[in-house]
Amino acid sequence: MCFSAGASFAGGTLLSAVGIATAKKMKNPSLKLFAAIPGLFAIQQFSEGILWLTLKSGGYDRLQSAATYTFLLFALIIWPTLIPLAVLKMEELKSRRKLLKALLGTGILVSAYYTFCLVTFNVEPQIRDSHIQYVNNFPEKFSLPAFGLYVIATIVPLFISSIRKMYLFGVLVFISCLITGVFYKEYLTSVWCFFAALISVVIYYIVSLYPEEKESCQLKTQL
């Protein structure tokens, strides 16, 4: 997390518990990816906790590099593809599935771009003003378009979904993105992922409602 190692580990522990509880609530195979999100966020937060420790202590270059790229693997590559794919797998309405497939394509494109960047360019994590900043030399002319497509791929599917209360998850993630962009622009990758991780507890609620929601969607499809 963006404030301390202790906070990162605490967030990771909380999300692990939420992930286990969500998995127990899951009664449909189509929920697997979506229900896995809190647990995956937990891994991401644990990796940043380790990064905090290595940055402060020094002398653990390999561990620091592994923690850095584990965090960025989730932040830049996994989420843009996994989120639209997870929502797509839950969706029953054909008209919305078409839109979600287009957003999945956008997410795959974003993931491919950031994969290229992580392989090609340097990333150096630094502690600045009680936050971790991932300093990099990614192509600056593509930074804004790439981020715009990232936001579209990760947030818009949550509003397109016909699943009840999914919009609530979308609203919270969007607000967290807005707040992070305004107040923590230099630490966007770290801070927004932390907010999104905590917000992912809403997934437990959505998964709990899904059985009856699926029946409702099937009725709409028949009509």
Backbone bond lengths (Angstrom), bond angles and torsions (degrees), N, CA, C in turn:
res aa  C-N    CA-C-N  psi(-1)  N-CA   C-N-CA  omega(-1)  CA-C   N-CA-C  phi
1 M - - - 1.461 - - 1.509 108.96 -
2 C 1.287 118.13 172.38 1.457 121.93 -166.72 1.512 114.69 -87.42
3 F 1.340 119.90 -0.04 1.453 120.22 -174.80 1.524 114.21 -114.82
4 S 1.328 119.04 -34.82 1.459 121.27 -179.42 1.520 109.95 -168.57
5 A 1.346 115.00 164.67 1.461 119.95 176.94 1.522 110.37 -64.79
6 G 1.338 116.00 -42.21 1.460 120.17 -179.12 1.517 112.08 -59.76
7 A 1.327 115.79 -41.92 1.470 119.95 179.72 1.525 110.60 -66.44
8 S 1.343 116.60 -37.63 1.465 120.50 178.51 1.522 111.14 -63.68
9 F 1.320 116.25 -45.66 1.460 120.37 -179.90 1.523 111.64 -68.30
10 A 1.334 116.36 -36.33 1.467 119.68 176.81 1.524 110.60 -65.21
11 G 1.347 115.88 -43.21 1.466 120.13 177.63 1.515 111.18 -63.24
12 G 1.333 116.91 -41.44 1.452 120.95 178.77 1.516 112.27 -63.36
13 T 1.333 116.08 -39.18 1.469 120.70 178.97 1.522 111.15 -66.47
14 L 1.330 115.94 -44.96 1.467 120.59 177.94 1.526 110.88 -59.80
15 L 1.322 116.40 -45.99 1.463 120.65 -178.33 1.524 111.63 -67.57
16 S 1.323 117.27 -31.83 1.465 120.18 175.78 1.518 110.43 -62.41
17 A 1.337 115.61 -43.27 1.465 120.27 178.68 1.525 111.04 -64.22
18 V 1.337 115.93 -42.61 1.469 120.69 178.12 1.523 109.90 -63.88
19 G 1.329 116.28 -40.79 1.464 120.53 179.62 1.514 112.09 -61.64
20 I 1.326 116.74 -42.16 1.474 121.03 178.69 1.520 110.34 -65.54
21 A 1.335 116.23 -44.98 1.467 120.51 179.51 1.526 111.23 -63.03
22 T 1.327 116.55 -39.20 1.465 121.01 179.20 1.522 110.88 -66.34
23 A 1.331 116.42 -41.07 1.469 120.53 178.98 1.520 110.82 -61.85
24 K 1.314 117.04 -36.89 1.469 121.06 179.32 1.528 111.38 -68.48
25 K 1.331 116.24 -30.08 1.461 120.74 179.18 1.532 112.42 -77.96
26 M 1.323 115.93 -19.61 1.463 120.78 -174.59 1.531 110.29 -69.99
27 K 1.322 116.11 124.67 1.464 120.84 -179.27 1.521 112.19 -125.27
28 N 1.315 116.54 8.59 1.462 120.10 -178.11 1.524 108.82 -138.82
29 P 1.349 118.01 132.90 1.472 121.17 -178.67 1.531 113.67 -58.08
30 S 1.327 117.29 -27.30 1.460 120.17 -178.63 1.531 112.31 -68.20
31 L 1.335 116.49 -11.65 1.458 121.17 -179.15 1.520 113.52 -91.41
32 K 1.322 118.04 -6.87 1.465 121.00 -170.48 1.521 113.38 -52.89
33 L 1.325 117.40 -52.14 1.463 120.14 -177.38 1.527 111.49 -65.12
34 F 1.312 116.58 -44.80 1.457 120.37 -177.91 1.526 110.83 -64.97
35 A 1.330 116.27 -42.87 1.460 120.67 -179.45 1.525 111.91 -67.82
36 A 1.333 116.82 -21.79 1.467 120.64 -179.17 1.525 113.17 -79.32
37 I 1.317 118.07 -12.92 1.469 121.56 -173.81 1.535 113.33 -57.55
38 P 1.352 120.62 -48.19 1.473 118.59 179.08 1.531 112.55 -58.98
39 G 1.331 117.29 -40.64 1.459 120.53 178.81 1.520 112.27 -64.94
40 L 1.318 116.97 -38.40 1.464 120.73 178.09 1.531 110.85 -68.56
41 F 1.329 116.14 -38.18 1.459 119.28 174.90 1.537 110.55 -62.65
42 A 1.331 116.63 -34.33 1.463 120.09 178.36 1.523 110.68 -61.29
43 I 1.333 116.88 -44.46 1.464 121.00 178.16 1.523 110.04 -60.31
44 Q 1.329 115.49 -42.42 1.465 120.41 -179.94 1.532 111.19 -61.93
45 Q 1.332 116.45 -43.20 1.459 119.86 -179.58 1.527 112.10 -69.00
46 F 1.323 117.19 -37.68 1.466 120.49 175.98 1.533 110.29 -62.01
47 S 1.332 116.10 -39.58 1.468 119.33 -179.13 1.526 110.64 -64.72
48 E 1.346 116.88 -37.22 1.463 118.11 178.61 1.527 111.26 -73.71
49 G 1.332 116.64 -28.50 1.455 119.71 174.27 1.525 110.83 -62.92
50 I 1.321 115.73 -44.04 1.467 120.74 176.64 1.522 110.15 -62.67
51 L 1.316 116.39 -39.60 1.469 120.61 179.05 1.521 111.00 -61.41
52 W 1.326 117.07 -42.17 1.463 120.92 176.19 1.525 110.43 -54.77
53 L 1.329 116.02 -48.18 1.463 120.61 -176.74 1.527 111.74 -63.48
54 T 1.320 116.30 -43.55 1.468 119.50 -178.17 1.527 111.97 -70.04
55 L 1.321 117.31 -35.14 1.460 120.13 178.53 1.530 111.04 -66.99
56 K 1.328 116.70 -35.68 1.461 120.38 -178.30 1.527 112.68 -79.44
57 S 1.332 116.16 -34.54 1.466 119.17 -176.12 1.520 112.77 -88.87
58 G 1.343 116.79 -36.13 1.462 120.98 -177.28 1.521 111.45 73.91
59 G 1.330 115.74 163.93 1.451 119.94 176.19 1.510 116.07 84.56
60 Y 1.339 117.86 6.01 1.464 121.35 -179.75 1.533 108.59 -125.84
61 D 1.300 115.40 59.25 1.465 120.81 -172.20 1.521 113.21 -60.12
62 R 1.324 117.37 -44.05 1.469 120.09 -178.55 1.520 111.54 -66.34
63 L 1.320 115.80 -43.10 1.466 119.94 178.63 1.523 110.11 -65.41
64 Q 1.338 116.61 -40.32 1.465 120.40 178.09 1.520 111.18 -62.72
65 S 1.324 116.63 -42.81 1.460 120.43 179.08 1.530 110.96 -64.35
66 A 1.343 116.38 -41.87 1.469 120.49 179.84 1.528 110.42 -63.59
67 A 1.333 116.83 -43.11 1.464 120.83 179.90 1.527 110.84 -65.70
68 T 1.334 115.99 -40.99 1.470 120.74 179.58 1.518 111.29 -59.79
69 Y 1.320 115.96 -50.58 1.460 119.41 -174.98 1.535 112.48 -76.62
70 T 1.330 116.95 -24.37 1.466 118.57 172.49 1.520 110.01 -65.71
71 F 1.335 115.51 -46.38 1.471 119.79 178.43 1.521 111.01 -60.00
72 L 1.334 116.42 -47.99 1.464 120.45 -176.86 1.522 112.66 -71.09
73 L 1.329 116.75 -27.46 1.468 120.20 174.90 1.519 109.95 -58.65
74 F 1.334 115.65 -46.45 1.460 119.65 177.58 1.528 111.05 -69.03
75 A 1.333 116.01 -50.11 1.471 120.82 -172.65 1.523 113.13 -62.24
76 L 1.326 116.94 -42.61 1.464 120.22 -171.46 1.523 114.83 -104.50
77 I 1.320 118.13 -25.38 1.460 120.04 -172.77 1.530 113.05 -111.95
78 I 1.322 117.01 -46.73 1.469 119.42 -175.04 1.521 112.48 -73.61
79 W 1.335 117.85 -49.68 1.472 119.73 -172.81 1.529 114.85 -62.06
80 P 1.325 120.85 -41.28 1.479 118.81 -178.70 1.523 113.77 -61.99
81 T 1.329 117.11 -26.08 1.462 120.24 178.97 1.523 111.85 -96.81
82 L 1.331 116.49 -41.66 1.460 119.54 -174.33 1.520 112.94 -66.86
83 I 1.326 118.04 -40.45 1.463 119.50 -176.00 1.531 112.49 -64.68
84 P 1.347 120.02 -51.79 1.470 117.48 177.39 1.532 112.67 -63.78
85 L 1.337 117.64 -32.98 1.462 120.36 178.32 1.527 110.99 -66.89
86 A 1.339 116.64 -42.40 1.461 120.76 179.52 1.523 111.38 -63.03
87 V 1.336 116.59 -42.31 1.464 120.68 179.19 1.526 110.34 -68.01
88 L 1.323 117.15 -38.71 1.467 121.90 178.60 1.519 111.20 -60.21
89 K 1.322 116.74 -42.87 1.462 120.76 -177.96 1.525 112.39 -65.53
90 M 1.317 117.16 -23.39 1.460 121.38 179.61 1.525 112.54 -88.41
91 E 1.320 116.70 -19.43 1.460 121.09 -170.99 1.525 112.48 -77.28
92 E 1.342 115.93 135.28 1.465 122.37 -179.65 1.527 112.50 -103.92
93 L 1.316 117.92 -25.85 1.463 121.09 -174.95 1.523 110.70 -81.99
94 K 1.320 117.33 124.90 1.466 122.22 -174.73 1.527 112.79 -61.77
95 S 1.326 116.96 -40.46 1.471 120.24 -177.86 1.524 110.73 -62.33
96 R 1.306 116.89 -37.66 1.462 120.61 -179.47 1.532 111.17 -78.76
97 R 1.299 116.11 -30.39 1.466 119.41 177.65 1.533 110.74 -62.55
98 K 1.326 116.96 -35.73 1.471 120.27 178.39 1.527 110.96 -62.47
99 L 1.325 116.01 -43.80 1.463 120.50 178.94 1.532 110.92 -66.10
100 L 1.319 115.30 -39.76 1.464 119.91 -179.47 1.525 111.44 -67.03
101 K 1.324 116.72 -33.28 1.467 119.96 177.20 1.528 110.33 -66.07
102 A 1.330 116.33 -38.22 1.464 120.14 177.27 1.527 110.42 -64.94
103 L 1.328 116.67 -40.20 1.465 120.65 178.39 1.525 111.40 -69.16
104 L 1.328 116.14 -32.88 1.465 119.70 175.09 1.520 110.02 -63.73
105 G 1.328 116.24 -41.03 1.464 120.16 176.36 1.521 111.46 -60.30
106 T 1.348 116.38 -40.23 1.464 121.37 176.83 1.520 110.33 -62.42
107 G 1.320 116.00 -43.98 1.458 120.84 -179.98 1.520 112.58 -63.07
108 I 1.316 116.69 -40.50 1.468 120.83 178.16 1.523 110.20 -63.07
109 L 1.335 115.90 -40.45 1.468 120.63 177.94 1.533 110.93 -62.08
110 V 1.332 116.64 -43.91 1.466 121.40 178.88 1.532 110.43 -63.61
111 S 1.315 116.14 -44.49 1.470 120.46 179.27 1.521 110.99 -61.19
112 A 1.318 116.31 -41.03 1.466 120.39 179.60 1.528 110.75 -64.59
113 Y 1.323 116.12 -40.62 1.473 120.08 179.62 1.533 110.64 -63.03
114 Y 1.326 116.27 -47.45 1.463 118.62 -177.99 1.532 111.95 -71.51
115 T 1.318 117.29 -27.52 1.462 119.69 173.17 1.522 109.73 -62.80
116 F 1.330 115.80 -45.56 1.469 121.02 176.52 1.530 110.79 -58.19
117 C 1.337 116.58 -44.06 1.469 120.84 -178.69 1.527 111.63 -64.13
118 L 1.330 117.16 -44.01 1.462 119.69 -177.92 1.524 111.84 -67.78
119 V 1.333 116.50 -31.42 1.463 120.54 179.08 1.525 111.19 -78.07
120 T 1.315 116.55 -34.01 1.465 121.44 -171.14 1.524 114.34 -93.45
121 F 1.334 117.11 -36.83 1.465 120.70 -172.39 1.526 112.02 -112.52
122 N 1.309 114.85 166.34 1.464 121.35 -177.44 1.526 111.57 -88.44
123 V 1.332 114.64 146.35 1.463 121.58 174.03 1.530 107.36 -131.25
124 E 1.323 115.81 128.91 1.460 120.50 179.51 1.526 109.70 -127.10
125 P 1.337 117.87 111.33 1.463 120.12 177.90 1.526 110.38 -75.65
126 Q 1.317 116.61 138.20 1.464 121.47 -179.98 1.522 109.62 -139.82
127 I 1.327 116.12 144.05 1.460 120.46 174.86 1.520 108.15 -89.82
128 R 1.330 115.52 120.17 1.453 121.44 179.30 1.528 109.52 -137.27
129 D 1.325 115.94 123.77 1.477 120.59 177.76 1.524 112.10 52.49
130 S 1.325 116.18 45.79 1.472 123.16 177.17 1.523 113.27 64.32
131 H 1.326 117.28 26.69 1.456 122.80 175.55 1.523 108.87 -136.47
132 I 1.324 115.85 159.72 1.460 119.82 173.72 1.522 108.47 -99.62
133 Q 1.307 115.08 126.38 1.467 120.97 176.45 1.525 108.19 -112.21
134 Y 1.327 115.83 130.32 1.462 121.22 179.22 1.531 107.97 -95.16
135 V 1.316 115.69 89.17 1.460 121.38 -177.45 1.528 108.98 -74.31
136 N 1.328 116.69 128.78 1.462 120.00 -177.12 1.528 110.16 -144.48
137 N 1.319 114.82 167.84 1.470 120.19 176.61 1.530 110.87 -117.66
138 F 1.347 115.54 39.39 1.460 120.52 174.11 1.530 108.52 -59.97
139 P 1.333 118.06 153.00 1.479 120.68 179.93 1.529 111.24 -55.62
140 E 1.311 116.06 118.31 1.461 120.72 -174.60 1.530 112.62 -66.68
141 K 1.344 117.27 -33.45 1.465 119.43 -177.32 1.523 112.95 -67.96
142 F 1.355 116.12 -18.24 1.467 119.73 179.14 1.524 112.62 -100.70
143 S 1.327 117.46 -4.51 1.466 119.79 -172.24 1.531 112.70 -63.06
144 L 1.337 117.25 -46.64 1.467 119.98 -178.71 1.525 112.31 -69.39
145 P 1.364 119.64 -47.58 1.466 119.30 176.85 1.525 112.64 -59.23
146 A 1.338 116.56 -40.01 1.463 120.30 -179.51 1.526 110.45 -64.94
147 F 1.321 116.58 -41.89 1.458 119.51 179.30 1.531 110.84 -67.05
148 G 1.335 116.47 -39.19 1.461 119.87 177.99 1.521 111.98 -60.26
149 L 1.342 116.56 -44.85 1.465 120.63 177.77 1.520 111.03 -67.13
150 Y 1.334 116.55 -33.80 1.468 121.45 177.00 1.536 109.91 -60.81
151 V 1.316 115.89 -47.93 1.470 120.76 179.92 1.521 110.80 -62.13
152 I 1.324 116.57 -42.32 1.472 120.93 178.89 1.519 110.49 -61.11
153 A 1.329 116.92 -45.17 1.465 121.35 -176.25 1.526 112.59 -68.54
154 T 1.330 117.00 -33.04 1.464 119.70 -174.07 1.529 114.70 -96.09
155 I 1.331 117.35 -22.48 1.471 119.19 -176.16 1.529 112.79 -107.83
156 V 1.331 117.50 -44.66 1.472 120.42 -175.63 1.536 113.05 -56.89
157 P 1.343 120.80 -39.78 1.470 120.00 178.55 1.528 113.24 -55.79
158 L 1.322 116.73 -31.26 1.464 120.52 -178.31 1.528 111.66 -68.97
159 F 1.344 116.81 -24.14 1.463 120.84 177.34 1.528 112.10 -91.37
160 I 1.308 116.76 -25.09 1.467 120.49 179.27 1.526 111.10 -78.04
161 S 1.304 117.15 -32.05 1.463 121.58 -177.45 1.526 111.81 -55.17
162 S 1.310 115.42 142.16 1.466 120.73 176.70 1.527 111.37 -89.38
163 I 1.317 117.55 -1.13 1.453 121.42 -179.23 1.530 110.23 -69.36
164 R 1.317 115.04 131.15 1.456 120.34 -177.45 1.531 111.34 -60.52
165 K 1.290 116.59 137.21 1.464 125.73 178.60 1.532 114.24 73.17
166 M 1.336 117.88 -2.09 1.460 118.87 176.77 1.530 109.98 -63.30
167 Y 1.323 115.87 -33.35 1.460 120.08 179.48 1.528 111.04 -61.50
168 L 1.350 116.44 -31.37 1.463 120.66 178.79 1.532 110.14 -63.16
169 F 1.310 115.90 -43.21 1.464 121.25 175.85 1.523 109.35 -59.88
170 G 1.331 116.42 -43.77 1.457 121.52 -179.93 1.518 112.45 -63.01
171 V 1.326 117.35 -43.96 1.465 121.65 -179.95 1.524 110.52 -61.74
172 L 1.320 116.70 -44.75 1.466 120.97 -178.34 1.528 111.28 -65.87
173 V 1.327 116.87 -41.50 1.465 120.24 179.15 1.529 110.15 -66.48
174 F 1.340 116.73 -40.71 1.461 120.34 179.45 1.533 111.07 -63.71
175 I 1.323 117.20 -44.48 1.464 121.00 179.43 1.525 110.37 -62.60
176 S 1.337 116.43 -41.10 1.466 119.76 179.11 1.522 110.93 -64.26
177 C 1.340 116.65 -37.02 1.465 121.13 177.39 1.528 109.86 -64.76
178 L 1.324 116.52 -43.48 1.465 121.43 -179.14 1.521 111.08 -63.73
179 I 1.322 116.82 -46.17 1.462 121.42 -179.98 1.525 110.59 -62.97
180 T 1.330 115.42 -43.77 1.464 119.45 -180.00 1.520 111.29 -63.74
181 G 1.335 116.40 -42.13 1.459 120.37 -179.56 1.513 113.05 -63.96
182 V 1.342 116.20 -33.27 1.470 120.63 -178.37 1.528 111.95 -81.15
183 F 1.340 116.57 -44.92 1.463 120.23 -171.27 1.537 114.56 -102.64
184 Y 1.333 116.95 -20.45 1.463 119.31 -175.98 1.529 111.13 -132.60
185 K 1.311 116.74 41.89 1.461 121.31 -173.72 1.523 112.96 -54.53
186 E 1.330 117.60 -41.67 1.457 121.19 -176.93 1.526 112.35 -71.03
187 Y 1.334 116.69 -17.32 1.469 120.91 -176.68 1.523 110.95 -120.23
188 L 1.326 115.48 28.94 1.463 122.05 -171.66 1.522 112.70 -54.42
189 T 1.335 117.82 -46.32 1.460 120.90 -175.90 1.518 111.25 -59.60
190 S 1.313 116.45 -45.64 1.460 121.09 -177.27 1.528 112.10 -73.43
191 V 1.326 116.71 -50.35 1.466 120.89 -172.91 1.525 112.24 -68.78
192 W 1.347 116.86 -44.94 1.466 118.37 -178.74 1.520 110.90 -64.93
193 C 1.332 117.39 -38.48 1.468 119.66 178.19 1.527 110.70 -62.66
194 F 1.333 116.60 -35.35 1.460 119.17 178.26 1.521 110.78 -65.99
195 F 1.332 116.53 -48.28 1.465 120.20 178.89 1.534 110.34 -59.82
196 A 1.327 116.31 -46.56 1.463 120.52 -179.07 1.522 111.03 -62.02
197 A 1.336 116.26 -36.73 1.455 120.57 178.86 1.526 110.95 -61.99
198 L 1.327 116.44 -47.89 1.465 119.54 179.61 1.525 111.44 -64.69
199 I 1.329 115.47 -39.17 1.463 119.82 -179.85 1.532 111.37 -64.11
200 S 1.340 116.28 -24.67 1.466 119.70 -176.95 1.523 113.27 -63.78
201 V 1.334 117.92 -8.94 1.470 119.55 174.55 1.526 110.29 -62.13
202 V 1.339 116.88 -23.73 1.474 121.36 177.47 1.528 110.34 -61.64
203 I 1.317 116.94 -24.45 1.467 121.57 -179.30 1.523 110.60 -59.96
204 Y 1.312 116.86 -34.90 1.477 120.22 177.53 1.529 110.15 -58.31
205 Y 1.319 115.82 -43.48 1.462 121.68 -179.97 1.526 111.00 -65.26
206 I 1.326 116.99 -43.74 1.463 121.31 -179.39 1.518 110.93 -64.26
207 V 1.325 116.37 -43.77 1.466 120.77 179.05 1.523 110.90 -63.50
208 S 1.331 116.34 -36.38 1.471 120.70 178.95 1.525 111.46 -63.51
209 L 1.338 116.69 -33.39 1.461 121.52 -178.12 1.524 113.03 -85.71
210 Y 1.330 117.20 -13.18 1.461 120.65 -167.67 1.531 115.36 -60.25
211 P 1.335 120.98 -41.17 1.486 119.07 -178.22 1.523 113.42 -53.59
212 E 1.342 116.88 -47.58 1.471 119.26 -179.85 1.524 111.34 -73.32
213 E 1.352 115.83 -30.73 1.458 120.03 178.53 1.521 110.58 -66.63
214 K 1.323 117.02 -37.57 1.460 121.64 179.92 1.524 110.49 -62.93
215 E 1.321 115.55 -41.68 1.465 119.84 178.36 1.529 110.52 -62.13
216 S 1.332 116.84 -40.34 1.464 121.78 179.63 1.524 110.45 -63.82
217 C 1.329 116.74 -42.31 1.467 121.38 -179.73 1.520 110.93 -66.41
218 Q 1.312 116.93 -37.50 1.466 120.83 179.57 1.523 110.70 -64.66
219 L 1.333 115.74 -38.26 1.460 119.60 177.00 1.518 111.28 -64.09
220 K 1.341 116.67 -40.63 1.458 121.34 178.67 1.530 110.32 -64.01
221 T 1.335 115.48 -38.67 1.468 120.10 179.50 1.509 111.15 -64.30
222 Q 1.340 116.72 -40.67 1.463 121.67 -179.92 1.520 111.28 -66.09
223 L 1.354 115.02 -36.45 1.458 119.45 179.85 1.526 111.34 -71.39
